[in-house]
Amino acid sequence: MDFAGLGAGISGFIPLSERWILFGSFGFVPVGNVEGNGTKIGDGNSGALEFGAVFKFNQRNRLNFGLKSQWQNYEFDDGSKQEHQLNGLFLGYNHLFLFGSQQ
């Protein structure tokens, strides 16, 4: 099964201090097609929401963490429906490889 549609989103961040940054994003596909084996079998919508924070240890090392939520709602041509929702916590580490004059 495949889902495709045109969506829109917004994301941003707010620096709180030299070491802390808050971030978030939201995206939504209001109407899309549900396909099975290359044939349209229904309609649906989906969205995603994420927010969290980044802590900078130094110029190259950062820790990020937050919450994510994704959902999909499908209405099939045979009258049946499906709803999916995924929620989770995330924790990550980033190492920046700086090139050129940023080193």
Phi, psi and omega per residue, in radians:
M1 nan 2.395 3.112
D2 -2.180 2.598 3.083
F3 -2.238 2.283 3.140
A4 -2.504 2.452 3.101
G5 -3.014 2.926 3.132
L6 -1.577 2.239 -3.097
G7 -2.198 3.080 3.099
A8 -2.430 2.724 3.141
G9 -2.724 2.965 3.114
I10 -2.531 2.517 3.074
S11 -2.564 2.772 3.133
G12 -2.970 3.067 3.111
F13 -2.567 2.730 3.110
I14 -2.292 2.000 3.056
P15 -1.258 2.206 3.112
L16 -1.634 -0.579 3.121
S17 -2.777 -3.010 3.113
E18 -1.129 -0.473 -3.080
R19 -1.857 -0.319 -3.046
W20 -2.043 2.391 3.072
I21 -2.360 2.324 2.978
L22 -1.686 2.522 3.106
F23 -2.490 2.830 3.092
G24 -2.872 2.798 3.072
S25 -2.686 2.654 3.101
F26 -2.490 2.344 3.080
G27 -2.407 2.608 -3.065
F28 -2.598 2.333 2.988
V29 -1.937 1.773 -3.025
P30 -1.196 -0.591 -3.135
V31 -2.540 2.282 3.105
G32 -2.582 2.966 3.126
N33 -1.741 2.390 3.006
V34 -1.762 2.204 -3.114
E35 -2.167 2.556 3.036
G36 -2.317 2.174 -3.108
N37 0.956 0.654 3.094
G38 1.392 0.101 -3.132
T39 -2.063 2.385 3.109
K40 -1.168 2.201 -3.128
I41 -2.143 0.056 3.124
G42 2.984 -2.996 3.136
D43 -2.216 2.847 3.124
G44 -2.914 3.112 3.030
N45 -2.524 2.815 3.139
S46 -2.680 2.874 3.109
G47 -2.793 2.916 3.115
A48 -2.596 2.484 3.121
L49 -2.364 2.360 3.135
E50 -2.527 2.394 2.992
F51 -2.624 2.682 -3.104
G52 -3.123 -2.804 -3.095
A53 -2.466 2.741 3.061
V54 -2.157 2.340 3.026
F55 -1.981 2.165 3.131
K56 -1.615 1.984 3.044
F57 -1.221 -0.759 3.098
N58 -2.780 -2.929 -3.063
Q59 -1.070 -0.484 -3.036
R60 -1.920 -0.259 -3.016
N61 -2.134 2.258 -3.076
R62 -2.439 2.607 3.056
L63 -2.020 2.294 3.074
N64 -2.188 2.591 -3.126
F65 -2.723 2.760 3.133
G66 2.949 -2.779 -3.103
L67 -2.171 2.515 3.078
K68 -2.282 2.553 3.036
S69 -2.481 2.328 3.070
Q70 -2.319 2.538 3.123
W71 -2.562 2.653 3.063
Q72 -2.433 2.414 3.080
N73 -2.214 2.152 -3.105
Y74 -2.105 2.412 2.990
E75 -2.118 2.007 -3.064
F76 -1.551 2.730 -3.116
D77 -1.082 -0.395 3.123
D78 -1.457 0.069 3.110
G79 1.659 -0.162 3.128
S80 -1.450 2.834 -3.109
K81 -2.349 2.683 3.009
Q82 -2.395 2.452 3.040
E83 -2.251 2.319 3.123
H84 -2.223 2.393 3.038
Q85 -2.460 2.312 3.099
L86 -2.121 2.229 3.106
N87 -2.238 2.501 3.137
G88 -2.876 2.811 2.996
L89 -1.699 2.587 3.058
F90 -2.349 2.652 3.114
L91 -2.464 2.271 -3.100
G92 -2.524 2.823 3.097
Y93 -2.198 2.372 3.094
N94 -2.159 2.357 2.978
H95 -2.045 2.153 -3.122
L96 -1.595 2.245 3.049
F97 -1.704 1.839 -3.067
L98 -1.576 2.342 -3.124
F99 -2.120 2.722 3.030
G100 1.244 -2.405 -3.027
S101 -1.303 -0.155 -3.131
Q102 -1.372 -0.189 -3.077
Q103 -1.270 nan nan
